Amino acid sequence: MNTSEQDCQHNKRKFSPSWAIETAMNEPITLSLEQEFSQRAFADQVQQMSREQAQELLLMLHKQMMIRETTYRELLKHQWEIDSDAISG
């Protein structure tokens, strides 16, 4: 294994998906003031929805969240040049 391959292997270990997850779980993520305002405005809108509208919105947001997760997984797979099974656990 040449030096660049060793560096690549070292970087994969250092910045592995499990490292990223552990780091994110241990460091609280705070919203900016603008994001907090947006969250509050969204909460107010949801309060005005019917149960059916809120359920439809929840299903749509869940789908978007899964699409975003898949997009991140593919980006990480491409960036780190690793097997997708290693990312998904």
C-alpha positions in Angstrom: 0.0 0.0 0.0 1.5 3.4 -1.0 1.5 6.5 1.1 -1.6 8.0 -0.5 -3.6 4.8 0.0 -2.5 4.8 3.7 -3.6 8.4 4.0 -6.9 7.6 2.5 -7.4 4.6 4.8 -6.5 6.8 7.8 -9.0 9.5 6.7 -11.7 6.9 6.3 -11.2 5.7 9.9 -10.9 9.2 11.3 -14.0 10.5 9.5 -16.1 7.4 9.5 -19.9 7.5 9.6 -19.9 6.2 13.2 -17.6 9.0 14.1 -19.9 11.5 12.5 -23.0 10.0 14.3 -21.2 9.9 17.7 -20.0 13.5 17.3 -23.5 14.7 16.3 -25.1 12.8 19.3 -22.6 14.2 21.8 -22.8 17.9 20.7 -26.1 19.6 21.1 -27.3 21.3 17.9 -28.9 24.6 18.5 -31.1 26.6 16.1 -30.3 30.1 15.1 -32.7 32.8 16.1 -34.1 32.9 12.6 -34.7 29.1 12.7 -36.4 29.3 16.1 -38.7 32.0 14.7 -39.4 29.8 11.7 -40.2 26.8 13.9 -42.6 28.9 16.0 -44.4 30.2 12.9 -44.6 26.6 11.6 -46.0 25.4 15.0 -48.7 28.2 14.7 -49.6 27.1 11.2 -49.9 23.4 12.3 -52.2 24.5 15.2 -54.6 25.9 12.6 -54.7 22.7 10.5 -57.4 20.0 10.7 -56.3 16.5 11.9 -56.3 15.3 8.3 -54.2 18.2 7.0 -51.7 17.6 9.8 -51.5 13.9 9.1 -50.9 14.6 5.4 -48.2 17.1 6.2 -46.6 14.7 8.6 -46.5 12.0 5.9 -45.0 14.4 3.4 -42.3 15.6 5.8 -41.4 12.0 6.7 -41.0 11.2 3.0 -38.8 14.3 2.6 -36.7 13.3 5.6 -36.1 9.8 4.1 -35.2 11.3 0.8 -32.7 13.7 2.5 -31.2 10.8 4.5 -30.7 8.8 1.2 -29.2 11.9 -0.4 -26.7 12.3 2.4 -25.9 8.6 2.4 -25.1 8.7 -1.3 -23.1 11.9 -0.9 -21.0 10.4 1.9 -20.6 7.2 0.0 -19.2 9.1 -3.0 -17.1 11.5 -0.8 -15.6 8.8 1.4 -15.6 6.1 -1.4 -17.0 3.5 0.9 -19.7 0.8 0.7 -23.2 2.1 1.5 -23.8 -0.8 3.9 -21.1 0.8 6.2 -23.1 4.0 6.3 -26.5 2.5 7.0 -25.2 0.4 9.8 
